[in-house]
C-alpha cells in the first residue's frame, strides 16, 4: 500500500509504479538514509515531538534494518516501494508499529532525499580525493625514478625542444593537484544540511535544524527551505570536478597510447594493462588506456544531463529531480575506476629512455638554442631565427642533424659562431640551460618535484 493511500481509491499500475520508481538507483543510499532518520528521530525526541521510547525503538529498528540490508536478508521490491526512503520507513513500521509511523513527523521525502544525496556526495568526493592521491603518488614515483631521462617535448605533436620525462609527468601531477582542489570544493558545496526544510516551506513542529546539522556532520544548515529542497548544484559541482579530471586523464591516456606504439616505443604497458587480439597473435593493445580516454564522454555527459534536467525547473521540488542521482553516481564511480586504472598503469609500465633519447636527437631540437646563442652575441633574435632556419634547410638537404654540421657551416651563416656553439647542440646542455622557475633544467625540475610532493603530502 502506498504511503499516500488515504487520498487514492485505485491501486497502483505496475508499469507506472516501475516508471516512477527510483529504488534501483537510490537503494545505494540506504546508509545515508538511515543516518538521516536516526538524526531526525533523535532530534524529534529531544524537542519533545515524539517520546524518548519511540526514538529508541526507531533507532534500534533502523540499526537492525541496516544490518539486514548489509547481510543480504532484506531485499526491497520496486512494486512495494518507489524509493529507498519509503522502503526503509515501511519496513520500520512493519517491525516497530506506531513509533515507526511517527518518524516522518515534520519531514518530507523532499528534504530527506537531498539530505541523503548530500551525505553521499560528500563521501564520494572524499573517496575520489583518495583515488586522486593514489594516482599522483604513482606519477610522482615514476617521475622520481626516471628523473634525468630526456624526451622530445612537442608542440603540434612535432618535435619542439627537449624536456625531462619527470617534467612531463609532473605536468599531469599539477593538473591532478588542481582536480583535487575542485573535488574538495565540491565536497564543501555539498556540506550543508537541508533536513528540516520539510516539503518546501519548513514545518510547524519545533525542529532543531542545528542539532541535525551537528549530528550528521554537516558544516551548516541551508538557510532557505525552498532552495534546500530544489537545487542540485552541489551535484553539478561534483560532476564538473569529475569531468575536468576525466579530461585530464584522457590526455594522459592518449599520450600513453601514443608512447606505446611502434612509432614512439617510449613505454611498454604491463601485460595486465593490455589485451591481445583474437586474430592477430602479435598484438598488445592499450585497451585500458583507451577506455580511460573513452569514459570521459560518459562523465561529461552525466554533467550535461543534469544541467539540462535543472534548466527552467520552477521552485521547489519537482519529480524531475529524481533524475539527479544516477548520473552523479555514474560520474563518481567512473572517475574512481579511471583513477585506479591509470595509477596501476603508470606504476607498472616500462619506460624506454634510449628510445626517448633517440627521438630527441631528431627534428632539430637544438634550433631555438642556436638562435638564442646568436641573439646573446648581439644578433637581433628575428635575424638569428632566420639564420638557424637556413641551417635547418642545409641539414634537410644533407640529411643530417645540426650536430653533424662543421663549424665552417655555422660560420658561413654567421661569423658570430665559435667553437662553443657545440654546447647548444648537446641535448643535456640544452635541458640544463632552462633554469627558469618551472623550466626543464634538472635543478628547476627538482625544485618542482619537491613542491608537488609537498602539495601531495598536504592534501
Ligand atoms: N525518489 C524521490 C527522488 O529521488 C524522492 C523524493 C520524492 N518526493 C516527492 N514529492 N515525490 O527525488
Boltz pocket constraint, residues with backbone or C-beta under 6 A from the ligand:
constraints:
  - pocket:
      binder: B
      contacts: [[A, 20], [A, 22], [A, 26], [A, 82], [A, 83], [A, 109], [A, 110], [A, 113], [A, 317], [A, 318], [A, 319], [A, 321], [A, 322], [A, 323]]
      max_distance: 6.0
